[in-house]
Amino acid sequence: MPYIDTDTESLITKEGVFDDQLFRQSAEIVVSKLEKYLADSSIRGLALSNPYDLSQTAKEIMNQGQKDRALCNQEKLEAIIDLYIKTGIQVYSPGYMGRQFSGVIPLAGLIDLISSIVSQPSSFYEAGQLPNVVERIMADEFNQFIGWSPDSFAMVTTSGGTLGNLTALLAARNEKFPQIWSEGISALGDQYRPAIAVSEDAHYGVCRAAGIMGIGENQIVRLPINQKKQICIDQVGPTLEAAEKRGLKIFCLVASAGTTSVGAFDSIDQLAQITKEKNIWLHIDGAHGASLLVSDQLRHKLKGIEKADSFVLDAHKMMFLPGVCTLLFYKNKEKSYGAFRQNASYVFEKVPDIYTQFDSAEQNFECTKRPLIMNLWVLWALYGKEIFADKIEYLCQLTQEAYQILKHEPDFQTIHQPEVNILCFRYVPSNVSDNLLSDFQLAIRNRIREGGKFFISKVEIDGINSLRVVFMNHRINTHHFHELLDEIRKIGLELISGT
Amino acid sequence: MPYIDTDTESLITKEGVFDDQLFRQSAEIVVSKLEKYLADSSIRGLALSNPYDLSQTAKEIMNQGQKDRALCNQEKLEAIIDLYIKTGIQVYSPGYMGRQFSGVIPLAGLIDLISSIVSQPSSFYEAGQLPNVVERIMADEFNQFIGWSPDSFAMVTTSGGTLGNLTALLAARNEKFPQIWSEGISALGDQYRPAIAVSEDAHYGVCRAAGIMGIGENQIVRLPINQKKQICIDQVGPTLEAAEKRGLKIFCLVASAGTTSVGAFDSIDQLAQITKEKNIWLHIDGAHGASLLVSDQLRHKLKGIEKADSFVLDAHKMMFLPGVCTLLFYKNKEKSYGAFRQNASYVFEKVPDIYTQFDSAEQNFECTKRPLIMNLWVLWALYGKEIFADKIEYLCQLTQEAYQILKHEPDFQTIHQPEVNILCFRYVPSNVSDNLLSDFQLAIRNRIREGGKFFISKVEIDGINSLRVVFMNHRINTHHFHELLDEIRKIGLELISGT
């Protein structure tokens, strides 16, 4: 009888790496470190390290005490955690105003810990009973704000917005060209090419999808955008028609509910009218902004979402959950089964039963899918939508106030009126010439990052770099924004004077 | 000045949902529950519930105490955790012998908790400095067992084996047909169709990739397999040539290092000879078995892996980490940049600097990528490869012993000599006729699952269902396997007698 205890002097048993005691000890270390981290309210951004130096540090920790392992493992673990925390963007600090991820709701992290340990890959009901059931509960909860008929729609969780968008695009492609799945795009011949219409300002993931799907990035039809960076409704019809004349067959129009660059919301309601007439699938990339559904105050920005064929929502963005948790909604449940088709006896039951009806493997890309929905549901069960709505509303309000502040500062240039929690602007002191303006913003951004106090991002708008702030932390107030502007001025002047 | 404290009676501040104190309190609840769960060594499989009943239970918990939220939230949280744990497959129990996921190394779960909280999406060095550096360290660690020249190869983490396989297939497709990314498959015209050669026993995810990529599942060329379920080397050449004659242009051959059904290892060394001659990309789906690289005793099963153009390894399978953590290796570093191509000013820096050199966003599908590598690296830093090798070796040895046991039991039929920790067999008492054998295995499997003591899976082999055991727990010994056989006999007899 083989038994690892008796056969070998294995580390597994000798050090008890699977045991509850070591788990408790390590948990104490981890929780204490995180507790301290969460309590630190100092203003800080990012301590950027030279990657080669950091690599050296990591290797040194790794190679410590190779001879007396157990003795030094607690020390090593502590050193690693300290280094991991220290080298990250300080997302819970008011100094972090940079990107679309955030300091998460800590309880969600703890639920994620449970998911890590209990191992319930949730593409199959059998392996993740509660996550699969909860996915339907959350679908119904969200549908309160959408308004589809019960049981007529579907919601599937998947691993990230890019994968969510790809999945929806596949469902759209396969509906319009059912032969592609089996026969390939070659089977369509040379008559026309399948194509996708997207905003000029669409996320790179959407264009990537065209490359991945074999459609080709050249078959991306760019819809012109207006001053507010929304798709120009007037130009959609003519652009689509011109594309059709070039031999393109557009099967999907992708609009945005919160563009990545400036947070613009396309007019879903008006686009839906056009796509309906033209019999084109309307998909909304709501990775950033579809979470506004939970806010009574802000939901109107998504007007018409119930007319979209599909949309994605990244709960790891504006619902403040650990990455990743993407919700993909379909107006028509049947169509959610059209994204993939396959056969595999060891996973798919030939005769659906009461259990396999709840499987999601035929609808989502993943075979092993983390039970992503649990983090969201537990918070929802404990706090309802308010916890999300309150924070989203605060962040959007703060962004409006920051915009007002900028408008009163003559050395700053606003670029757009913010619609959500993303605000782009430029620092334009009078002594910087126009042709240097773009490089100047980039230099400011990088030096702010180096300074380590604030962290902001940058984005190219109309060919010129601009500074970009994303408010993801409710502990930020307008005082902090004023401090940021002071920092920008200070750095700007240093750059101008060459110091 | 807007400030969430003063403006609203928000739950966020009232209940302190982002605060360190509530984190500590919730952590205590979560850690205690998990500690108890890890300490439970009873033999149990899965308590399968009716999904509608479970949904009802979940809703009841959710709707408790809507009026006095704070008071009841601790109670609710406890009820949810209990339900989540109870309804899962009991992966740490010796009764679980069912699938390729496992009770993870608990410390990995705790590192995952840190990753959840510190929010370091690791497609970009800036946002996840340590994960990006560590990815290269782990690449070098693995390369000790592969043997490529330093700096000539690449390793990228991605979210799951299916995504890893798709990424490699895209790199292969784009290398052979560089025009597809921009122009689409239509641009190739009707001369030939891009095609992929795979084992008859390949994972469904590989075939799905053909559908996704626009190549079409019909352009999957099935390579015949032998008795051991390996690709028949003799038949590869003729099969490829026949396919070329039908107008297919095979750009990639996908072999398996550990098939999902029985754990068969294809002869990589011999396949590499063929693909080299034919100038075809060789990709190895080593989701299950490539982890054997870390074992001096078992590495030989991967002989020739250094000749493959790419391979994937799921560390959430045989390295016992939380799902998901997939490592995708490329022999040629340059080619890892060929899977995707795009342009997005807000993420990709136009001029690479010392930091952006460490970005992985151009090589991996994800924009927001969880720092998957950290769970693996921390364990590696603390325990080295031994912790993984010891367990893998034990599990493979146990599987051999279980196979020997079966060979001595006349009422059981073995189907293959196991190569790894997967063992398929059938219960064949003399009074079950051949035409009922397949349904009989399925019925046994389902009734075992219902019994709740053991959890095993099933797989169709040569058109007939068989029972499938995957040993993922080192606490299982041959006594437990004997107990399983007794259970199978008992249930088999019940089924025969119609009780």
Chai-1 contact restraints between the chains, C-beta under 6 A:
chainA,res_idxA,chainB,res_idxB,connection_type,confidence,min_distance_angstrom,max_distance_angstrom,comment,restraint_id
A,M1,B,N477,contact,1.0,0.0,6.0,A-B,restraint_1
A,M1,B,T478,contact,1.0,0.0,6.0,A-B,restraint_2
A,P2,B,Q397,contact,1.0,0.0,6.0,A-B,restraint_3
A,P2,B,L398,contact,1.0,0.0,6.0,A-B,restraint_4
A,P2,B,E401,contact,1.0,0.0,6.0,A-B,restraint_5
A,Y3,B,N477,contact,1.0,0.0,6.0,A-B,restraint_6
A,I4,B,Y394,contact,1.0,0.0,6.0,A-B,restraint_7
A,I4,B,H474,contact,1.0,0.0,6.0,A-B,restraint_8
A,S10,B,D390,contact,1.0,0.0,6.0,A-B,restraint_9
A,L11,B,Y383,contact,1.0,0.0,6.0,A-B,restraint_10
A,L11,B,E386,contact,1.0,0.0,6.0,A-B,restraint_11
A,L11,B,I387,contact,1.0,0.0,6.0,A-B,restraint_12
A,I12,B,D390,contact,1.0,0.0,6.0,A-B,restraint_13
A,I12,B,K391,contact,1.0,0.0,6.0,A-B,restraint_14
A,V17,B,I105,contact,1.0,0.0,6.0,A-B,restraint_15
A,D20,B,E35,contact,1.0,0.0,6.0,A-B,restraint_16
A,D20,B,L38,contact,1.0,0.0,6.0,A-B,restraint_17
A,D20,B,A39,contact,1.0,0.0,6.0,A-B,restraint_18
A,F23,B,L38,contact,1.0,0.0,6.0,A-B,restraint_19
A,F23,B,P106,contact,1.0,0.0,6.0,A-B,restraint_20
A,R24,B,E35,contact,1.0,0.0,6.0,A-B,restraint_21
A,S26,B,L107,contact,1.0,0.0,6.0,A-B,restraint_22
A,S26,B,L110,contact,1.0,0.0,6.0,A-B,restraint_23
A,A27,B,V31,contact,1.0,0.0,6.0,A-B,restraint_24
A,A27,B,L110,contact,1.0,0.0,6.0,A-B,restraint_25
A,V30,B,L110,contact,1.0,0.0,6.0,A-B,restraint_26
A,V31,B,A27,contact,1.0,0.0,6.0,A-B,restraint_27
A,L34,B,I117,contact,1.0,0.0,6.0,A-B,restraint_28
A,E35,B,D20,contact,1.0,0.0,6.0,A-B,restraint_29
A,E35,B,R24,contact,1.0,0.0,6.0,A-B,restraint_30
A,L38,B,D20,contact,1.0,0.0,6.0,A-B,restraint_31
A,L38,B,F23,contact,1.0,0.0,6.0,A-B,restraint_32
A,A39,B,D20,contact,1.0,0.0,6.0,A-B,restraint_33
A,S49,B,Q129,contact,1.0,0.0,6.0,A-B,restraint_34
A,P51,B,V133,contact,1.0,0.0,6.0,A-B,restraint_35
A,P51,B,F358,contact,1.0,0.0,6.0,A-B,restraint_36
A,L54,B,Q129,contact,1.0,0.0,6.0,A-B,restraint_37
A,L54,B,V133,contact,1.0,0.0,6.0,A-B,restraint_38
A,S55,B,V133,contact,1.0,0.0,6.0,A-B,restraint_39
A,A58,B,V133,contact,1.0,0.0,6.0,A-B,restraint_40
A,A58,B,V134,contact,1.0,0.0,6.0,A-B,restraint_41
A,M62,B,A381,contact,1.0,0.0,6.0,A-B,restraint_42
A,N73,B,L382,contact,1.0,0.0,6.0,A-B,restraint_43
A,K76,B,L382,contact,1.0,0.0,6.0,A-B,restraint_44
A,I80,B,V378,contact,1.0,0.0,6.0,A-B,restraint_45
A,Y84,B,L130,contact,1.0,0.0,6.0,A-B,restraint_46
A,I85,B,V118,contact,1.0,0.0,6.0,A-B,restraint_47
A,T87,B,Q129,contact,1.0,0.0,6.0,A-B,restraint_48
A,T87,B,L130,contact,1.0,0.0,6.0,A-B,restraint_49
A,G88,B,V118,contact,1.0,0.0,6.0,A-B,restraint_50
A,G88,B,Q120,contact,1.0,0.0,6.0,A-B,restraint_51
A,I89,B,A127,contact,1.0,0.0,6.0,A-B,restraint_52
A,V91,B,S119,contact,1.0,0.0,6.0,A-B,restraint_53
A,F101,B,S119,contact,1.0,0.0,6.0,A-B,restraint_54
A,F101,B,P121,contact,1.0,0.0,6.0,A-B,restraint_55
A,I105,B,V17,contact,1.0,0.0,6.0,A-B,restraint_56
A,P106,B,F23,contact,1.0,0.0,6.0,A-B,restraint_57
A,L107,B,S26,contact,1.0,0.0,6.0,A-B,restraint_58
A,G109,B,L113,contact,1.0,0.0,6.0,A-B,restraint_59
A,G109,B,S116,contact,1.0,0.0,6.0,A-B,restraint_60
A,G109,B,I117,contact,1.0,0.0,6.0,A-B,restraint_61
A,L110,B,S26,contact,1.0,0.0,6.0,A-B,restraint_62
A,L110,B,A27,contact,1.0,0.0,6.0,A-B,restraint_63
A,L110,B,V30,contact,1.0,0.0,6.0,A-B,restraint_64
A,D112,B,S116,contact,1.0,0.0,6.0,A-B,restraint_65
A,L113,B,G109,contact,1.0,0.0,6.0,A-B,restraint_66
A,L113,B,L113,contact,1.0,0.0,6.0,A-B,restraint_67
A,S116,B,G109,contact,1.0,0.0,6.0,A-B,restraint_68
A,S116,B,D112,contact,1.0,0.0,6.0,A-B,restraint_69
A,S116,B,P322,contact,1.0,0.0,6.0,A-B,restraint_70
A,I117,B,L34,contact,1.0,0.0,6.0,A-B,restraint_71
A,I117,B,G109,contact,1.0,0.0,6.0,A-B,restraint_72
A,V118,B,I85,contact,1.0,0.0,6.0,A-B,restraint_73
A,V118,B,G88,contact,1.0,0.0,6.0,A-B,restraint_74
A,S119,B,V91,contact,1.0,0.0,6.0,A-B,restraint_75
A,S119,B,F101,contact,1.0,0.0,6.0,A-B,restraint_76
A,Q120,B,G88,contact,1.0,0.0,6.0,A-B,restraint_77
A,P121,B,F101,contact,1.0,0.0,6.0,A-B,restraint_78
A,P121,B,G323,contact,1.0,0.0,6.0,A-B,restraint_79
A,A127,B,I89,contact,1.0,0.0,6.0,A-B,restraint_80
A,Q129,B,S49,contact,1.0,0.0,6.0,A-B,restraint_81
A,Q129,B,L54,contact,1.0,0.0,6.0,A-B,restraint_82
A,Q129,B,T87,contact,1.0,0.0,6.0,A-B,restraint_83
A,L130,B,Y84,contact,1.0,0.0,6.0,A-B,restraint_84
A,L130,B,T87,contact,1.0,0.0,6.0,A-B,restraint_85
A,V133,B,P51,contact,1.0,0.0,6.0,A-B,restraint_86
A,V133,B,L54,contact,1.0,0.0,6.0,A-B,restraint_87
A,V133,B,S55,contact,1.0,0.0,6.0,A-B,restraint_88
A,V133,B,A58,contact,1.0,0.0,6.0,A-B,restraint_89
A,V134,B,A58,contact,1.0,0.0,6.0,A-B,restraint_90
A,S159,B,S159,contact,1.0,0.0,6.0,A-B,restraint_91
A,G160,B,E366,contact,1.0,0.0,6.0,A-B,restraint_92
A,G160,B,T368,contact,1.0,0.0,6.0,A-B,restraint_93
A,T162,B,C367,contact,1.0,0.0,6.0,A-B,restraint_94
A,W181,B,G211,contact,1.0,0.0,6.0,A-B,restraint_95
A,S182,B,G216,contact,1.0,0.0,6.0,A-B,restraint_96
A,S182,B,E217,contact,1.0,0.0,6.0,A-B,restraint_97
A,S182,B,N218,contact,1.0,0.0,6.0,A-B,restraint_98
A,E183,B,G216,contact,1.0,0.0,6.0,A-B,restraint_99
A,E183,B,N218,contact,1.0,0.0,6.0,A-B,restraint_100
A,G184,B,R193,contact,1.0,0.0,6.0,A-B,restraint_101
A,G184,B,G214,contact,1.0,0.0,6.0,A-B,restraint_102
A,G184,B,I215,contact,1.0,0.0,6.0,A-B,restraint_103
A,G184,B,G216,contact,1.0,0.0,6.0,A-B,restraint_104
A,G184,B,Q219,contact,1.0,0.0,6.0,A-B,restraint_105
A,I185,B,I185,contact,1.0,0.0,6.0,A-B,restraint_106
A,I185,B,S186,contact,1.0,0.0,6.0,A-B,restraint_107
A,I185,B,G214,contact,1.0,0.0,6.0,A-B,restraint_108
A,S186,B,I185,contact,1.0,0.0,6.0,A-B,restraint_109
A,S186,B,R193,contact,1.0,0.0,6.0,A-B,restraint_110
A,R193,B,G184,contact,1.0,0.0,6.0,A-B,restraint_111
A,R193,B,S186,contact,1.0,0.0,6.0,A-B,restraint_112
A,Y204,B,Q342,contact,1.0,0.0,6.0,A-B,restraint_113
A,Y204,B,A344,contact,1.0,0.0,6.0,A-B,restraint_114
A,G205,B,C367,contact,1.0,0.0,6.0,A-B,restraint_115
A,R208,B,F340,contact,1.0,0.0,6.0,A-B,restraint_116
A,R208,B,Q342,contact,1.0,0.0,6.0,A-B,restraint_117
A,G211,B,W181,contact,1.0,0.0,6.0,A-B,restraint_118
A,M213,B,G214,contact,1.0,0.0,6.0,A-B,restraint_119
A,G214,B,G184,contact,1.0,0.0,6.0,A-B,restraint_120
A,G214,B,I185,contact,1.0,0.0,6.0,A-B,restraint_121
A,G214,B,M213,contact,1.0,0.0,6.0,A-B,restraint_122
A,G214,B,G214,contact,1.0,0.0,6.0,A-B,restraint_123
A,I215,B,G184,contact,1.0,0.0,6.0,A-B,restraint_124
A,G216,B,S182,contact,1.0,0.0,6.0,A-B,restraint_125
A,G216,B,E183,contact,1.0,0.0,6.0,A-B,restraint_126
A,G216,B,G184,contact,1.0,0.0,6.0,A-B,restraint_127
A,E217,B,S182,contact,1.0,0.0,6.0,A-B,restraint_128
A,N218,B,S182,contact,1.0,0.0,6.0,A-B,restraint_129
A,N218,B,E183,contact,1.0,0.0,6.0,A-B,restraint_130
A,Q219,B,G184,contact,1.0,0.0,6.0,A-B,restraint_131
A,S261,B,Y346,contact,1.0,0.0,6.0,A-B,restraint_132
A,P322,B,S116,contact,1.0,0.0,6.0,A-B,restraint_133
A,G323,B,P121,contact,1.0,0.0,6.0,A-B,restraint_134
A,G323,B,T368,contact,1.0,0.0,6.0,A-B,restraint_135
A,G323,B,R370,contact,1.0,0.0,6.0,A-B,restraint_136
A,V324,B,T368,contact,1.0,0.0,6.0,A-B,restraint_137
A,F340,B,R208,contact,1.0,0.0,6.0,A-B,restraint_138
A,Q342,B,Y204,contact,1.0,0.0,6.0,A-B,restraint_139
A,Q342,B,R208,contact,1.0,0.0,6.0,A-B,restraint_140
A,A344,B,Y204,contact,1.0,0.0,6.0,A-B,restraint_141
A,S345,B,E460,contact,1.0,0.0,6.0,A-B,restraint_142
A,Y346,B,S261,contact,1.0,0.0,6.0,A-B,restraint_143
A,Y346,B,V459,contact,1.0,0.0,6.0,A-B,restraint_144
A,F358,B,P51,contact,1.0,0.0,6.0,A-B,restraint_145
A,E366,B,G160,contact,1.0,0.0,6.0,A-B,restraint_146
A,C367,B,T162,contact,1.0,0.0,6.0,A-B,restraint_147
A,C367,B,G205,contact,1.0,0.0,6.0,A-B,restraint_148
A,T368,B,G160,contact,1.0,0.0,6.0,A-B,restraint_149
A,T368,B,G323,contact,1.0,0.0,6.0,A-B,restraint_150
A,T368,B,V324,contact,1.0,0.0,6.0,A-B,restraint_151
A,R370,B,G323,contact,1.0,0.0,6.0,A-B,restraint_152
A,V378,B,I80,contact,1.0,0.0,6.0,A-B,restraint_153
A,A381,B,M62,contact,1.0,0.0,6.0,A-B,restraint_154
A,L382,B,N73,contact,1.0,0.0,6.0,A-B,restraint_155
A,L382,B,K76,contact,1.0,0.0,6.0,A-B,restraint_156
A,Y383,B,L11,contact,1.0,0.0,6.0,A-B,restraint_157
A,E386,B,L11,contact,1.0,0.0,6.0,A-B,restraint_158
A,I387,B,L11,contact,1.0,0.0,6.0,A-B,restraint_159
A,D390,B,S10,contact,1.0,0.0,6.0,A-B,restraint_160
A,D390,B,I12,contact,1.0,0.0,6.0,A-B,restraint_161
A,K391,B,I12,contact,1.0,0.0,6.0,A-B,restraint_162
A,Y394,B,I4,contact,1.0,0.0,6.0,A-B,restraint_163
A,Q397,B,P2,contact,1.0,0.0,6.0,A-B,restraint_164
A,L398,B,P2,contact,1.0,0.0,6.0,A-B,restraint_165
A,E401,B,P2,contact,1.0,0.0,6.0,A-B,restraint_166
A,V459,B,Y346,contact,1.0,0.0,6.0,A-B,restraint_167
A,E460,B,S345,contact,1.0,0.0,6.0,A-B,restraint_168
A,H474,B,I4,contact,1.0,0.0,6.0,A-B,restraint_169
A,N477,B,M1,contact,1.0,0.0,6.0,A-B,restraint_170
A,N477,B,Y3,contact,1.0,0.0,6.0,A-B,restraint_171
A,T478,B,M1,contact,1.0,0.0,6.0,A-B,restraint_172
